[in-house]
Amino acid sequence: MKYLLSSIFLLILNCSSPKKTVPAKEEIKEATENVETTKTKKVTATETNNNELIVVLKNSKSSNDVKSLVKNSGLTWSKTAYDTKATAIGIITVPNDQQDIWIKRLQETGEFRFIAKNSTKTLNNLIEKEKNTLISLRKTACFGDCPEFDFSIDKDGNALYNGIKSVTVKGIHKFKLTEKEFKTLKEKLSKKSFESFNDVYDNPRVMDLASTFITYENKQIKIRLWNDIPDELIDIHEYIEGLLLEKKFYE
């Protein structure tokens, strides 16, 4: 009788204790997806750095001077992300949460043609844009009313104009060259190797002249004084200017 009561008691305990449940396949799948989503959010959040800026130099030949400028400003040139004979993209470290302040200060130096908060997407887009650029033309300001603007044409014939100062149209504007225009430009570019041109056409003794920078095939040419310029280079410059004048971006 004693053993019978014990058996009944154990049976009651076993029936009343909570049973372990095995999660259904759908529940396991949902939990896994939630974990993956959390991981994705964490990765995305780290793509933007709160204390870094991406800068694109106006003149790649001035890299050493720009690095000295950055250092003297109390900042750190972290690395050069992309570098050719004509283009340099760098990453600068600034104090935490002071990106906007330093974007403005660095823009005032006149050394950069692009400055933005660093992110993987922005950097990749910039590098891709540089690689896909066919030719670019940049004009600087002078003490007078010299037009100041940036202009580039990519390898598909897409044109990007940014009017800065003393121009009819300011800001960024895009357009596409016609088939005929693009073909004519490429013919003019193929007439003579850019490597045969000088890096600089200038006379430092002549003051107050605007500079024209033409970049093609990873070579940047600076023209300040329009004397003894090869005809082929003048022809390229005049053709590109003609495209802009036709659209009345400047006069």
N, C-alpha and C positions, 0 to 999 in steps of 0.2 A: 504493500500500500504506500509505503514511504517513497519507494522508487517510482511508483506511478504518479504521485503528486509532483515530484521533481520534474518528471518528463513533461507533464502538463504545463507547469510553470515556465519551463524553458521554451516550450512551443508558443506560449502567449507572448513572451518577450520578443521572440523572433518575428512574429507577425506584426507587432506594434512598432518595431524599430524602422526608421526611414530607410528606404532603399536607394542605392546609388543609381542615378539616371545617366544614360549614355547620350550625349548630345547628338541630335540628328545631323545628317550631312549638310543640310541647308544652314544650320546654326554654325557649324564648323567653318563653312565657306564664308559666311557673313563676318565671323570674327577675324578670319584671315584677311579679308578685304579691308576691314577697319584698321588692322595693323599696317597693311601696305599703304593705305591712304595716309596714315600718320607719318610713316617714313617719308613718303613723297613730299608732304608738307614741310618736313624738317629740311629736306634737301633744297626745296625751292627757297625757303627762307634764308639759307646760307649763300644763295647765289649773289645777293647784293651785300656789299661790304660797307658798313657805316663809316669807315674812316679811310676810304680809298677813292681816288679820282682817276679817270682815264683822260689822257691828254694826247692830242695829235699836234705835232710841231708844224709850224708854218714852213720852216726851213730845216731840213734834216741835218744840214752841215753845221747847224748851231747847237747840236746836241750837248756838247761839253759846256757851252755857255749857259744853256738852259738848266743843266744839272747843277751848276754852281749857283744859279739864281734860286733854284729850289732849296738847296742846302742852306744858303744864306737867309732864306725866309723861315728857317726852322723846321722845314718839312723834310721828307725822305723820298728820294727817287727809288722806289722799291725794285722795279725791274723794267726792262725794255721788252714790251710784248711783241713788237713787230718792227723790223728795221730793214730798209733798203737804202740805196743811194739817194732816193728821192723822198722817202717817207719814214717817219719814226713815230711809233705809238708807245707811250709809257704809262706806268702805273705809279701814282704819287700817294704816299701815306700822309694824311692830315690828322689833327686832333679829333677825337671822337665827337660826332654830331656837329662838326664844323664844316661839312662839305659845301653847303650853300655859300658860306662866308668866303671860303677859299676859291670857289669857282669864280666869284666876282673879282677877287683880288688878282688871280692869275690871268683872267681875261684882260685886265687893265695893263698887263705887261706887254701885250701885243705880240707875244711869242707863240701863241697857240691858235690854230684855226678851229679847234674843237675841244671842249672840256665837258665832262659829264661824270655823274656818280658811277662808280665801277660796278658792273654786273657781268656775268658770263655772257648773257645775251647781247648786251651792248658791245662788248669787246669783240665777240665773234662777228657781229654785223659790220663793225668798223673795218676789221681785217678783210672780210669778204669784199667790202666796198672798195678798199684800196687795191685789192688784187684784180677787181673787175674794171677799174678805171683805165680808159684808153689814153686820154690826154686831159690835162687841166691847165687853166690859165688863171692867174691871180694878179690883180693890180693893187698896189698899195697907195695910200694917200700921200699928198704933198702939202706944202704950206698954202697952196691955192685951192682950186676947185677940181683937182684931178679925181676922176671916178675911181672908187674903191669897191672891188667886188671879187668874188670867187666864182669860177665857172669850171665845170667838168663834164666830160662826155664818156660814157662807159662803152664797153665792147659790143653792146647791142644797139648803140645809137641813142640811148637815153641821155638827155642833158639836164644838168642841175645848176641853176643860177642862184647866187645869193648876193643881192645888192646891199652894200653897207653904207657908203657915203658918197655924196655928190653924184648920184645917179637918178635917173628918171623913175625907176622902179626899185623900191627897197624890199628886202625880205627874200624868202626862198620861193622859187618858181621852177616848175618842171615842164619839159616839153620833149618831143622826140624828133630827131632829124629825119627828113624824108630819105628815101632810098638813094636818090640822086645826090643829096647833100652829104650823106654818109660816105658814099662811094668817092665823091670828089675829095673829101677830107682825107680818106685813106690813101688816095693817089698822091696827094701832096705830101703826106707823111712818109711815103715810100721813096720819094725822089732822092733823098740823101740821108745817110745814117746820122742819127742824133749824136752819136759818139764823136762824130767829126766836128761838131760845134764846140765852141768854148763854153766853159762853165759860167763865165761872167763876161758881160760886155759893159764896161763901166769906166768912168774916170772920176776917182774920189775927189779930185780938186773942184769938180763942178758940183755946186750945192743945189739943194731944193729940187730934186728930180724924183718923180714917182718911179717905183720899180715894177717891172713886169716879170713874173715867174711863169715859165712854161715847163711843164713836166710831161715827159713821154719816155716809155721804155726804161723806167727807173733812173732817168737822168733829169735833173732839174737845172734849168738855165735861167740865170738872172740877167735882165737887160735894164740898164739905167740910162745909158747913152746910146742913141740910135745912130751910131757911126760905125762903118765897116761891119755891118751885119750881113751875113750870107743871104743871098736872094731867096733861097729855099726857106729859110727861117722866117724872113719877112712875109713871104707868101702864106705860110701857115698862120702866122699871127693875124694878118689882114683878113684871111678867110674866116677865122673864128670870130674876130671882131665884127665882121660883116653879118654873121648870123645873129649876133646880139643887137646890132644897130637896126637890123631889119625888124626886130621885135620891139624896138624903141625902149630897151632896158636902160640905155644911157645915150647921151649925145656927144 
